């Protein structure tokens, strides 16, 4: 009986590997592993008991299939969904949703992203629990161990070397720094340098566990989110926060170039989220948008005094809004961003776009 079970298991994983390595023309990578924050969280925070950073209630998901609130901080799909569509895979499932932590559950990728997460291990006093990037990478290392155990080292390495590792993080760290009233806190430059150093170490850990193709997103102009505009009488962007973002993005881009020269076999695509979002905000009609300041769902001035709760109202012209709530883009804006991530010019994607990255 044990021999029969072993043979069936071996046969099952052989089929999975065959499907993974002999990709169809529509499937560009065998798997997508997602790390980051609420911009790409597809439901991990639903499983965190001590957290209010959740989106598993109306009106979130009003445009998602079956109008279901899944934990995505969006009216519909988010960037993680669109990236998966682009490479011909189903959206990578939330790691915490997988009751069975075995190789078959991980074979086409996993999402470790968590709303409220940052590069640092900070627990937000308001939002509570999240999965910081350090923990996400630790969970990935556990997944790596399962894949090696079940598939063998060579087969696991082959799978992972062809897979896409998408990382979208940094906004919450900068928000946290700007919100801090600690007069003894580090300078913006010191804080950014520590962010970059920590981030680099975490990417190296993923590399040490099979990651070779990295998509890394820069931080957008978060000073222009409704949550920050509403605090300014003129409803202008908060340029103090944006200046820290610009500093961080410059260091991030340099760090990726350094990393590429320091370790062998790494390929990456850096996305200039700031430049694309700035362009959308300055020329919204070019992208089909009419509203760049106010949130679609919320209460009060710019619908940004109170978050998108069930008691809030939401706009009917969601495809014309850049922002869904206080912080997050609408499904329409996320689609524009991922279209640029995947096929964008070198002006926004360097040293290559994601389509070029996955075909290497």
N, C-alpha and C positions, 0 to 999 in steps of 0.2 A: 504493500500500500504506500509506504514511504517513497519507494522508488518511482511509483506511478505519479505521485504528487510532485516529486522533483522534476520528472520529465515534462509534466504539464506546465510547471512553472518555467522551466528552461525554454520550452516551446513558445510560451506566452511572451517572454521578454525578447526572444529572437524575432518574433513578429513586430514587436514595438520598435526594436532597433532598426529593422529593415524599413519600416515605415518612416522612421526618423531620418535615416541616412539617404534613402532614395526619395528625395523630395520631389513633389509634383511641381509643375511649372508655377502654380499659384502659391506654393509654400516655399518661402525663401530661406527660412531657418528652421532647425528642428525644435527650438524652444526659445521662450522669452522669459527672462528673470527680471522682475521689476522691484526697484528699491526707491524709497522716497517718502513723500508726505501726502497731504490731502489732494493734491493735484492729480495723483495717480492711484490713490487708495480705492480699491474696488470692494471693500467690505471687511478688512481686517479689524477695524475699530468696533465693528458690531459685536465682536467677541471679547472686548476689553470691559470688564465690569466696572472699573473705577475710572471712567472717562465720560465726559459730556461732548467730546469731539466726535460726534456721530451724525450720520445723515440718513439713518434708516427710518425716516418718518416723512410725511408730506410736508412741503410740496416738492421735496427732492424727488427726482425720478419721474416727474410729470410727463416727460417725453421719452422715458425709457420704455422698452417693450412691456406691455401690460400695465403701463403707468406705475411701475413698481419702484419704491424707494429701497435701494439695494445697499446703501452705505456710500454711494458715490456722492461727492459734494458738487452736484450738478443737476440741471433739469433733465439730463439724459445721459449719454455716454461721455466718458472723459478721455484724456489723452492716452491712457493705457489701452482702452478699447480700440481706439483708432490705430495705434501702433500695431496691435495684434492683427487687426484687419489688413493692414498694409502688407504684413509678412505672411498672410494666409493661415493664421492660427486662431483658435478660440482665445478669448481673453484669459490670461493666466489667473488661476483661482487664488483667492486669499489664503495664505499659509495657515492662518488660524481656523479656517473653515474646514480644513481637511481632517476628518476624523481618523483616517487611515494614513499614517505617514510612511508610505512605501513608495518604491520606485515608479510604479504605474501611475501614482498620483502626481509625480514630478516630471514625467517624461517630456511634456511639452511646455514646461515652465511653471513658475510659481510667482505670486506677488507677495512681497513682504512689506509693501508700502503702508503707511499708517498716518492718518490725519493728526496734525500737531507735531509730527516728528521733525527732528532736526539732526544735524551732524553731531551735536553734543548730547550728552545724556541728561538733559534738563527736563524736570517735571514741571509742566505749566501749572501755576497756582489756580488758574481759572479752568482750563480745559482738562486738567488731570492727566491720567495715564495715556501714554502713546508708546509706540515702539521706535526708539531712536535708531539712527543708522547703525550704530555699533551692535545693537541687538539684532537688527535685520541681517547684518552680515554674519553674525553668530548663528542665526537660524539657517542661513544659506549654507554655512559650513556643515550643519547637521544634514541638510539635504544632500550635499556632496558626499558625505559619508555613506548615506543610504544608497546612492547611485553607484558608488564604487563597490560596495558590498554586494549589490544585486547584479550589476552588469559586468563587473570586473574593471580594473583600473584603466586599461587601454580603451575599452568601449565607452566608459564614462568620460574620459578625456576627449575622445573624438566627438561625442555628443556636445560637450560643453564648449569645445573650441569653435564649433560652428554656430553656437547659440548667441543670442543678443542679450546683453546685460544693460538695462536701461535704468538710469539714476536721475531722479528729479528731486532735489533737496536744496536747502539753504535759506529759503524764505523765512521759516520760523525762527532760525537762529538770529537773523537780522532784525526781525520784529521784536524778538526777546531782548536784544541788545538795546534797541531804540526805546523800548518801554521801561527799561531799568532806570531806577532813580538813584542807584548806588553811585555816590560821588567818587568812590575809589575804584570804579571799574576801569578796565583797560581802555586805551585809545582805540578808535575805529581801526587803525592800521594794525595794532597788536591783536585785536579780536579777529580780524579777517585773516591775519597770518596763522593764527591758531586754528581757525576753521579749515584753512587750506591744508595745513600740516596733518590734521586729524583725518581729513577726507582722503589725502594721498595714502596714508597708512591703511585705510579701509579698502581702497581700491587694490592695493597690493595684496591684501588678504584674499580678496575675491580672485585675483590673478593666481595666487598660490593654490587656489582650489578650482582651477580650470578655466576661469574667465579670460577671454582673449579679445572679444569684440564689445566695446563699450560705447553706449550713447550716453552723453552727459549733458544735461541742460543747465544753462546759466539761469540766474534768477531774473525775473522780469521786473519792470518798474513798479514795485509793490507800494511805493509812495503814491501811486495813482489809483490804487484800489478804492472803492467807495468807503471802506473803513477808515482810510486816512484822509480822503477828500472832505468827509463830513466834519472833520475836526478843524478845518480851515474855513474862515468866513467866506472867502472867495470861491471855495470849492476847487481850488487849485491842487496840484499834486504836492506832496510833501517832499521837497527836494533834498532835505537833509537825509532822509532815509534812502532816497534814490542815489545819493552820492556814495553811500556805503555799498549799495548794490553794485554800482559801477566799479568801485575799487575791488570788490570781491570777484566780480566776473573777469576782470583783467588778470588777477592772480590765479584764478581757476584755469583760464586759458593757458597761461604760462606753465602752470603745474602739469597740465596734461601733456604739453610739449616736452617738459623735462622727463616725465614718466615714460613717454614714448622712446626716449633716447636711453633711459636707464635700464629697462627690462626688455627682453626679446619677445617678439611675437605678438605684441599688443597693437591693436588698431582701434581708433576711436573717432567719434563724430561729436564735436562740440556745437551746441545750438545756442545762438545769440538771442535768447528769448526777449531780452531787453529791447534790442533794436526792432524786432518784429512787432512786439506789443506797442512800442512807441510809434511805429509807423501806422498801426491800426488806429491808435488813439488820435493821431494827427490827421489821418486821411481815412476816416471810417467808411465813407461811401464807396471807396475803392474795393472794400471787402464785403459790402452789403450791410453795414451797420449804420444805425442812426443814433444810438445812445451809448456814450462811452464813460459817463460819470456815474450815473445811478445804477444801483443793483436792480435786477428784475424782481427779486423776492426779498421782502423785508418790511420794516415799519419805520416811519419817520423820514426826516430829511435824507434825500438820495436813497431812501429805503435802506438806510445803513445805520440807523440808531438802534434797531433791534434786529437780530439775525432772522434767517428764513425758517421760522417756526410754523407749526400748523395754524396758528392764529394770524399769521402774516398774509398779506395779499401778494399776488404775483402778476406779472405783465402778460398780456396776450401775444405780444409781438416778440417772442423770445429769440427768434432768429436775428432780430435787429439789435439786440443787446450784447455788449461785450461781456458784462459781468452778470452772473446768476445771483450771487449774494454778496456779502461784504467783501469777500476775498477771491472767490473762484470764478473762472470763466464759464460762460454758457457752453452748451454742447456745440453750438455754431462756431464760437471762438476757438474751442479746443480742436475742432476739425481743421480750421484754417492753420493753426499752429502745427498740427501734425502733417498736413500737406507740405508745409515748408520744411519741417524736420526731415521728411522723407525724400523730397525731390528739390529742395531749395537750392539756391545758388550759393557760391562761396562767400557772398556778402553776409550770409546768415549761418552757414554751416561750414565748419572747418575742422580738419583739412579736407573733409568730404561730407556728403550728406549720408543719411542712413541707408538709402538704396545702394549707394556705392559701397558702404561699409559691409553690408550683409552679403554682397557678391564677391568679396575678397576671398 
